[in-house]
């Protein structure tokens, strides 16, 4: 029996313009988290609280580098759209944010 329960999948754009799905799952027995791509060649297993702290810090660093690299002159409304639930792969739609 599979101990990993899917929470949600997200479509992530690659620099080359392609996209792939990443799935966040929770272990039914331990509560730990897993992030896995569709191909199965990337699997990240994280203990529950260290996984939360890791992802929180990654988001803070990415936001900091994105916001800081434009000296506040950039319109970041696209970021709100990108982070909304409307464009994840569970909704059946995908908006390409590449140029």
C-alpha positions as CSV (number, residue, x, y, z in Angstrom):
1,X,0.0,0.0,0.0
2,X,1.3,3.5,-0.9
3,X,2.0,5.5,2.2
4,X,2.2,8.8,0.2
5,X,-1.0,10.8,-0.2
6,X,-1.1,13.4,-2.9
7,X,-1.8,16.9,-1.6
8,X,-1.6,18.9,-4.9
9,X,0.4,19.1,-8.1
10,X,1.8,22.2,-9.6
11,X,2.9,23.0,-13.1
12,X,6.4,24.6,-13.2
13,X,7.9,26.3,-16.2
14,X,11.4,25.5,-17.2
15,X,13.9,28.1,-18.7
16,X,13.6,26.4,-22.1
17,X,9.9,27.1,-22.2
18,X,8.7,23.6,-21.4
19,X,6.9,22.7,-18.2
20,X,6.5,19.8,-15.9
21,X,4.4,18.8,-12.9
22,X,5.7,18.6,-9.4
23,X,3.6,16.8,-6.8
24,X,3.5,17.6,-3.1
25,X,2.6,14.5,-1.1
26,X,2.3,13.7,2.6
27,X,3.3,10.4,4.3
28,X,0.1,8.9,5.9
29,X,2.2,7.3,8.6
30,X,4.7,10.0,9.6
31,X,3.3,13.3,8.2
32,X,6.6,13.9,6.3
33,X,6.5,15.6,2.9
34,X,7.7,14.6,-0.5
35,X,8.1,16.7,-3.7
36,X,8.4,14.6,-6.9
37,X,8.4,15.5,-10.5
38,X,6.4,13.6,-13.2
39,X,9.5,11.7,-14.4
40,X,10.3,10.4,-10.9
41,X,14.0,11.4,-11.4
42,X,13.6,14.2,-8.8
43,X,12.3,13.2,-5.3
44,X,12.8,15.3,-2.2
45,X,11.7,13.7,1.1
46,X,11.5,16.1,4.0
47,X,10.7,15.6,7.7
48,X,7.6,17.6,8.4
49,X,9.0,20.7,10.3
50,X,12.4,20.9,8.7
51,X,10.6,20.7,5.3
52,X,8.4,23.6,6.3
53,X,11.3,25.7,7.4
54,X,13.3,24.8,4.3
55,X,10.5,25.8,1.9
56,X,9.7,29.0,3.9
57,X,13.3,30.1,3.6
58,X,13.5,29.2,-0.1
59,X,10.5,31.4,-0.8
60,X,11.9,34.2,1.2
61,X,15.3,34.0,-0.7
62,X,13.6,33.8,-4.1
63,X,11.3,36.8,-3.3
64,X,14.3,38.7,-2.0
65,X,16.4,38.2,-5.1
66,X,13.5,38.9,-7.4
67,X,12.4,42.1,-5.7
68,X,16.0,43.3,-5.0
69,X,17.3,42.7,-8.5
70,X,14.9,45.4,-9.9
71,X,15.4,48.1,-7.2
72,X,11.7,48.3,-6.7
73,X,11.1,49.7,-10.3
74,X,9.5,46.5,-11.6
75,X,5.7,45.8,-11.7
76,X,5.5,42.5,-9.8
77,X,1.7,41.9,-10.3
78,X,2.6,38.9,-12.5
79,X,4.0,37.3,-9.3
80,X,0.6,37.4,-7.7
81,X,-0.9,35.7,-10.8
82,X,1.9,33.1,-10.8
83,X,1.3,32.2,-7.1
84,X,-2.5,32.1,-7.4
85,X,-4.3,28.7,-7.4
86,X,-5.9,29.5,-10.7
87,X,-3.0,28.4,-12.8
88,X,-1.9,25.1,-11.2
89,X,-2.2,21.9,-13.1
90,X,-5.1,20.7,-10.9
91,X,-7.3,23.3,-12.5
92,X,-6.6,21.9,-16.0
93,X,-5.2,25.3,-17.2
94,X,-1.7,26.6,-17.6
95,X,-0.6,30.1,-18.4
96,X,2.9,30.4,-19.9
97,X,4.8,33.2,-18.2
98,X,7.9,32.9,-20.4
99,X,8.7,35.6,-23.0
